[in-house]
Amino acid sequence: MSLLVARTRRLDLVEDALAEAFARAAERWPLDGMPANPEAWLYTSARRLVIGRLRSEAVAGRKAPLLAVRPDWSPPDDDGDRLPDERLHLILLCCHPALAPESRSALALRLVIGTSTDEIARLFLVPTPTMAARLTRAKKKIATAGIPLGAPVADELTVRLDEVCRTIYLAFTAGYTPGSGADLLRPDLAGEAVRLATVLRQLCPAATQVRALWALLVLQHSRRDARVLDGRLVTLAEQDRTRWRQDEIEAGLVALGTLDQAEGYSEELRLQAAIAAEHVRVPHASDTDWPRIADVYRRLELLTGSPVVGLNRAVAVAESEGAEAGLAVLAGLDASLRTHHRFAAVCGDLAHRAGDLDLAAASYRTAIELAGNDVERAHLRERLADVESAGG
Amino acid sequence: MKYFVLLAGYGEMRTWDELTPEEQEAGIARHVAFGEACAARDGVEIVSAEALGDGSSATTLRTRGGQMTVTDGPFAEAAEHIGGYYLLDAPDLDTVIELCRILPAYDIDIRPVIDTP
């Protein structure tokens, strides 16, 4: 994909052409047999499609000159001063500051990781058509403004790292957010994000946001084998800790230990990594230092003002001070969060523990309505049934 | 690709007329440095560049319902501070952005030029 984009600078066409090439492969390969080099086969057929499309655009362009966008055929300068990972080039392109901020992460998810537009829309809490339009605008801007695929100059690279880190973190989160439909977790997607973060860390070993991101991702990802059991999500407290990757936990803790208090996004990532570290460093869930976690969430909430962080703080406060204290934190959170299924689910859990069965049942019903994932809905229905039977 | 680099406003700087002769000279030196950097860079060429008269010298033509009217310009308040332009040939946007750092600290709009066959 990077190769085709570098040649044509037409992300929109390349994306469509690759999809088409995959579709043709699905038809042809079972009949003709698998080609010796499947990647080359896909590249070649996608390239043919792009060229065909550019030709027809050029014809249309002559008919309507003022509306035509020039297909730019000049290959970009390749002066050796480039980063080794093609996907990172693509991510840097997607995170270019000339693109609208709300488009960058979404574009990287779509093009680098291949997340569906539906899924991205859900992650960004906007309707799918809005997200689709946003992605189209961004791709068009890359082509018409001539945003290059390649490494920025050294000064720029530093400035753009925050945005790249955000992008990678979002991609990682997408892997561990139960999505729409029957799909549960996609740890392979999260693994791709870790891979990007690792490459980024090798390239920019001194950048604090990159080091904090890496520590955070590695610590979170170390629990991947314990998150799902028999097709069901396993909560952190119930996970089999012998299935956590101890070598990765140690590496993450070492990386975190080298970081000093910072500011801005670096600090945000460092605090999140510190929370992840609190969870994975203890041998039993009952050893978890919840007051400390609640305190880190408080600092994180002050730094970011994020209502989602507030939601997590409510959970930590409930663990350290009791369910009523957690409910009090929930009551003070931003109203925009109330339409999010996780808010309702957390509210249901805390109300259940505090003995307010009516509130618990109502909250679970709201959460079931709002949840976009079958597995999660089933899980919520079970909890609702528990509450209803307890209420007699 | 060709890029139209519009020096759209003075940003935090005072307008050209309000600058002292020394400050004007320093500004001109930056334009000279910009020209040299463009000449030194592979694949970059200044196709054309001009400084423009200020907003009070602008004349605006508008056609509405088939009727053209001529009025005192500029067409919009924001256009009052347009100071000039460069038309550059450059390989990509990042090259243009990098070179524009050399110019005085204008507010700058960069537009790709669309080829009309």
Chai-1 contact restraints between the chains, C-beta under 6 A:
chainA,res_idxA,chainB,res_idxB,connection_type,confidence,min_distance_angstrom,max_distance_angstrom,comment,restraint_id
A,R62,B,P117,contact,1.0,0.0,6.0,A-B,restraint_1
A,P65,B,T116,contact,1.0,0.0,6.0,A-B,restraint_2
A,R70,B,D115,contact,1.0,0.0,6.0,A-B,restraint_3
A,D77,B,P91,contact,1.0,0.0,6.0,A-B,restraint_4
A,T144,B,P112,contact,1.0,0.0,6.0,A-B,restraint_5
A,A145,B,L93,contact,1.0,0.0,6.0,A-B,restraint_6
A,A145,B,P112,contact,1.0,0.0,6.0,A-B,restraint_7
A,G146,B,M1,contact,1.0,0.0,6.0,A-B,restraint_8
A,G146,B,D92,contact,1.0,0.0,6.0,A-B,restraint_9
A,G146,B,L93,contact,1.0,0.0,6.0,A-B,restraint_10
A,G146,B,P112,contact,1.0,0.0,6.0,A-B,restraint_11
A,I147,B,L93,contact,1.0,0.0,6.0,A-B,restraint_12
A,P148,B,D92,contact,1.0,0.0,6.0,A-B,restraint_13
A,P148,B,D94,contact,1.0,0.0,6.0,A-B,restraint_14
